[in-house]
Amino acid sequence: MHNIGKREFFTALGMALLHSVFSLFVIMSSIWLCLALWFQEPFGGLVTRLLIGIWIIFALSILGIYITQHFFNRHTDVLIYVLVFLLGLFWYFNLEAKQDREWNPEVARMLFYEQEDDKIILHNVRNFNWRADGSYDERWETRDFDLNQITGVNIITSYWMGPQIAHTLVSFDFANSKPLTFSIEVRKQKNEEFSTYGGFFRKYELSLIAADEKDLIYTRSNVRGEHVYFFPVNMSKTERRALFEEYLRKVHELKNQPKWYNSLTSNCTTLVFDMVQAVSKRHLPTDYRLLASGYLPNYLYDLNAISHDLSLQQWYEVAYINPRVSKLKHISSTQYSSLIRQGLPQPITVDKP
């Protein structure tokens, strides 16, 4: 038996580890680049898919899987792989979000506002009339709000693909006007379908919608058949106003600089958390439930942001709005807002010392 020294042994071990790490890099980077190309289609559908096929063959030759022949030689192939991947990164991270695409009608207009002291004039507030077949009558409005008249904040979670994932909306109550709901969504182009996976690869721009509750929430509970829960949140008067102002800052930011939606890092829940964190008087711990957004109410309950007058199980029972509204086809905005709040405990409404 041939004996090798320690130096040779550790050298061989190091090379084996280096090869393993590089192989893992090739696998992960190839998957990422192929998916980025697939969703972006920079050269059109046919040519892009042809390039993906060539890249997969090239990656397999680098790994020595199925294809043991090199295109040129081992070192040249590795160098080409790394350089092309770096070019792919440069291309991807220089993709610019835009505002001038042909958008779906429900996200066609962008919010903007005027402010004078405590008075806000919000333009392009959506108030569509949705029908059971998903069609709608377009209606965009201008509404006035007084920041001193905010009386409550509500978190709405709408479940559309199981208990782990929910769309998160935030609704503000006012003493002198109808509630206003904000929703952070993908800004889909005309006739474009949503893909969760595409949301990881700069497929969609980010959109901030402000709408009547009967528009944004009714669409989910009555038209799409999603399971919708409504939770009043304990927030001080100062925090409520600050959160609304954070939304206004986001409106201004997106109007001046479009941004990409990301299914993981810039979505309907993480961006809401960032805004709440910005106005909170205490640090809010990061938690897996911010990614598994369906469990957001559990997270808020643990933080005492949802009243402990009820158990969490009781909350899920009374916060579930579908039984109260799902069979109603002709209902006014005021009636709808009243019904979804029916039987809910009142949140804290004063500033803490």
C-alpha positions in Angstrom: 0.0 0.0 0.0 1.3 3.4 -0.9 1.8 5.7 2.1 1.4 9.5 1.7 2.7 12.1 4.0 0.6 14.6 6.0 1.4 17.4 3.6 0.2 15.5 0.6 -2.9 14.3 2.5 -3.9 17.8 3.5 -3.1 19.1 0.0 -5.3 16.5 -1.5 -8.1 17.2 1.0 -7.9 20.9 0.3 -8.2 20.3 -3.4 -11.1 18.0 -2.9 -12.9 20.6 -0.7 -12.1 23.4 -3.3 -13.5 21.2 -6.1 -16.6 20.5 -4.0 -17.2 24.2 -3.3 -16.6 25.1 -6.9 -19.0 22.4 -8.0 -21.7 23.8 -5.6 -21.0 27.3 -7.0 -21.6 26.0 -10.6 -24.8 24.3 -9.6 -26.3 27.2 -7.7 -25.1 29.9 -10.1 -26.4 28.0 -13.1 -29.8 27.5 -11.5 -30.0 31.2 -10.7 -28.8 32.4 -14.1 -31.1 30.1 -16.0 -34.1 31.2 -13.9 -33.2 34.9 -14.4 -33.0 34.3 -18.1 -36.2 32.3 -18.2 -38.3 35.0 -16.4 -36.7 38.0 -18.1 -36.4 36.6 -21.7 -33.9 39.3 -22.7 -33.6 37.9 -26.3 -37.2 36.8 -26.8 -38.7 33.4 -25.8 -37.0 31.1 -28.4 -33.5 32.5 -28.4 -33.5 32.8 -24.6 -34.5 29.2 -24.2 -31.8 28.1 -26.6 -29.2 30.0 -24.6 -30.5 28.3 -21.4 -30.0 24.9 -23.1 -26.5 25.7 -24.2 -25.6 27.0 -20.7 -26.9 23.9 -19.0 -24.8 21.7 -21.4 -21.8 23.9 -20.6 -22.4 23.7 -16.9 -22.7 19.9 -17.0 -19.4 19.7 -18.9 -17.7 21.8 -16.2 -19.1 19.4 -13.6 -18.3 16.3 -15.6 -21.9 15.1 -15.4 -23.1 13.2 -18.5 -20.6 15.2 -20.6 -16.9 14.5 -19.9 -15.5 16.3 -22.8 -14.4 20.0 -22.3 -15.4 22.6 -24.8 -11.8 23.9 -24.9 -9.8 22.7 -21.9 -10.5 22.6 -18.2 -9.0 25.9 -17.2 -10.4 27.8 -20.2 -13.9 26.4 -19.7 -13.8 27.5 -16.0 -12.6 31.0 -16.9 -15.3 31.3 -19.5 -17.9 30.1 -17.1 -16.9 32.6 -14.4 -16.6 35.5 -16.9 -20.1 34.8 -18.4 -21.6 34.5 -15.0 -20.2 37.8 -13.9 -21.6 39.4 -17.1 -24.9 37.8 -16.2 -24.8 39.4 -12.8 -23.9 42.8 -14.3 -26.8 42.5 -16.7 -29.3 41.5 -14.0 -28.4 44.1 -11.4 -28.6 46.8 -14.0 -32.1 46.0 -15.0 -34.1 49.2 -14.3 -37.6 49.3 -12.9 -39.9 51.5 -15.1 -43.1 53.5 -14.9 -44.0 53.7 -18.6 -45.1 50.1 -19.4 -48.6 49.2 -20.6 -50.1 48.4 -17.1 -53.1 46.4 -16.1 -56.0 48.9 -15.4 -56.1 48.2 -11.6 -52.5 49.4 -11.2 -52.3 51.9 -14.1 -52.4 55.0 -12.0 -49.8 56.0 -9.4 -50.7 57.6 -6.0 -49.6 61.2 -5.3 -50.6 63.7 -2.7 -50.6 67.3 -1.6 -50.1 68.3 2.1 -50.8 71.4 4.0 -50.0 71.0 7.7 -52.3 68.2 8.9 -54.4 68.1 5.8 -53.7 65.5 3.1 -55.2 65.5 -0.4 -54.6 62.0 -1.9 -55.0 61.6 -5.6 -55.7 58.3 -7.6 -57.4 56.5 -4.7 -58.9 53.4 -6.3 -62.6 52.6 -5.7 -63.4 50.0 -8.4 -66.8 48.3 -8.4 -65.9 44.6 -8.7 -68.3 41.9 -10.0 -68.4 38.2 -9.3 -66.7 37.3 -12.6 -63.7 39.5 -11.8 -64.7 42.3 -14.1 -65.0 45.8 -12.7 -66.0 49.4 -13.3 -63.0 51.7 -13.1 -63.2 54.6 -10.6 -60.4 56.7 -9.4 -60.9 59.4 -6.7 -59.3 62.2 -4.9 -59.9 62.1 -1.1 -59.1 64.5 1.7 -57.7 63.3 5.1 -56.9 64.9 8.4 -53.9 63.3 10.1 -55.3 64.3 13.5 -58.5 62.3 12.8 -56.9 58.8 12.5 -58.6 56.7 15.1 -57.4 53.2 14.3 -55.1 50.9 12.3 -56.0 47.4 11.1 -54.0 44.6 9.7 -55.8 42.4 7.1 -54.4 39.1 6.0 -55.9 37.4 2.9 -55.0 33.7 2.4 -54.7 32.6 -1.2 -52.3 29.6 -1.1 -52.5 27.8 2.2 -52.0 28.9 5.8 -48.3 29.9 5.4 -48.7 32.6 2.9 -51.1 35.6 3.0 -51.4 39.0 1.4 -51.1 41.8 4.0 -53.1 45.0 3.8 -53.2 47.9 6.2 -56.4 49.9 6.8 -56.7 53.3 8.6 -59.8 54.4 10.4 -60.8 58.1 10.5 -63.2 60.0 12.7 -64.4 62.2 9.8 -64.1 60.1 6.7 -64.3 56.5 5.3 -61.5 54.1 6.1 -58.6 53.9 3.6 -56.7 50.7 2.8 -53.1 50.5 1.6 -51.8 47.4 -0.3 -48.3 46.8 -1.6 -48.6 44.7 -4.8 -46.9 43.8 -8.0 -47.5 46.2 -10.8 -48.5 43.8 -13.5 -48.4 44.7 -17.2 -51.6 44.3 -19.3 -52.7 40.7 -19.4 -49.7 39.6 -17.3 -50.1 36.8 -14.8 -48.5 36.7 -11.4 -45.7 34.2 -10.6 -44.3 33.8 -7.1 -41.1 32.6 -8.6 -40.9 35.4 -11.1 -41.2 37.7 -8.1 -37.7 36.6 -7.1 -36.2 37.7 -10.5 -37.2 41.3 -11.1 -40.2 40.3 -13.1 -42.5 42.9 -11.6 -42.3 46.5 -10.5 -43.6 47.5 -7.0 -47.0 49.2 -6.7 -48.6 50.9 -3.8 -52.4 51.0 -4.0 -54.6 53.2 -1.7 -58.2 52.2 -2.1 -61.6 52.0 -0.5 -62.1 49.0 1.7 -64.9 47.6 -0.5 -62.5 47.7 -3.4 -59.3 46.0 -2.0 -60.8 43.7 0.6 -64.1 42.9 -1.0 -62.2 41.8 -4.1 -60.5 39.1 -2.0 -63.3 38.0 0.2 -66.2 38.1 -2.3 -64.7 37.9 -5.8 -61.6 35.7 -5.5 -62.9 33.6 -2.6 -59.8 34.1 -0.5 -59.9 33.7 3.3 -59.7 37.2 4.8 -59.0 38.1 8.5 -59.3 41.6 10.0 -57.3 42.5 13.1 -57.5 45.9 14.8 -53.9 46.7 16.0 -52.9 48.4 19.3 -51.1 51.5 18.3 -50.8 54.9 20.0 -52.1 58.0 18.3 -48.6 59.2 17.6 -47.7 55.8 16.0 -50.8 55.7 13.9 -50.1 59.1 12.4 -46.4 58.3 11.9 -47.3 55.1 10.1 -49.7 57.0 7.7 -46.8 59.4 7.1 -44.5 56.5 6.3 -47.0 55.4 3.6 -46.9 59.0 2.2 -43.1 58.8 2.1 -43.4 55.5 0.2 -45.8 57.1 -2.2 -43.4 59.9 -2.9 -40.4 57.5 -3.2 -42.1 55.3 -5.7 -43.4 58.2 -7.7 -39.9 59.5 -8.1 -38.0 56.2 -8.3 -39.7 53.0 -9.4 -38.6 49.9 -7.6 -38.7 46.1 -8.1 -41.0 43.8 -6.2 -39.2 40.8 -4.6 -41.2 37.8 -3.3 -38.8 37.5 -0.3 -37.3 40.9 0.6 -39.7 43.6 -0.8 -43.2 42.2 -0.6 -46.5 43.1 1.0 -45.4 42.0 4.5 -41.7 42.9 4.8 -42.2 46.5 3.6 -45.1 47.0 6.0 -42.8 45.7 8.8 -40.1 48.1 7.7 -42.6 51.0 8.0 -43.9 49.9 11.4 -40.3 49.4 12.6 -39.6 53.0 11.6 -42.4 54.4 13.7 -42.3 52.0 16.6 -41.1 53.2 20.0 -39.4 49.8 20.6 -37.4 47.4 18.6 -39.4 44.8 16.8 -37.6 41.4 16.6 -37.1 39.8 13.2 -39.0 36.6 12.9 -39.6 33.8 10.4 -43.3 34.8 10.5 -42.4 37.9 8.6 -41.6 35.6 5.6 -44.3 33.1 6.3 -46.7 35.9 6.2 -49.7 33.8 7.0 -48.5 33.7 10.6 -48.2 37.5 10.9 -51.2 37.7 13.3 -49.5 35.2 15.6 -46.4 37.4 15.6 -48.5 40.5 16.3 -50.3 38.7 19.1 -47.0 37.7 20.8 -45.9 41.4 20.6 -49.2 42.5 22.3 -50.0 44.5 19.2 -53.3 42.5 19.0 -55.5 42.6 22.2 -55.1 39.8 24.6 -58.8 40.1 25.7 -59.2 37.1 23.4 -57.1 34.1 22.9 -55.4 33.7 19.5 -57.8 31.0 18.5 -60.7 33.2 19.5 -59.2 36.0 17.4 -59.0 33.9 14.3 -62.7 33.0 14.8 -64.0 36.6 15.2 -61.5 38.2 12.7 -62.6 35.9 9.9 -64.8 38.1 7.8 -66.0 35.7 5.0 -69.0 34.3 6.8 -70.3 37.9 7.4 -69.9 39.2 3.8 -69.2 36.4 1.3 -72.9 36.0 0.3 -73.5 39.8 -0.1 -73.5 40.9 -3.8 -75.0 44.4 -3.5 -73.6 46.3 -0.5 -72.4 49.8 0.0 -68.9 50.7 1.0 -70.1 52.0 4.4 -72.0 48.8 5.1 -69.1 46.6 4.1 -66.7 48.4 6.4 -69.2 48.1 9.2 -69.7 44.4 8.7 -66.0 43.4 8.6 -65.6 45.1 12.0 -68.6 43.5 13.6 -67.9 41.9 17.0 -64.2 42.8 17.1 -62.7 44.1 20.4 -61.6 47.7 20.4 -57.9 48.4 20.2 -55.9 50.7 22.5 -56.6 54.3 21.4 -54.4 56.5 23.6 -50.7 57.3 23.8 -48.8 55.4 26.5 -46.8 57.5 29.0 
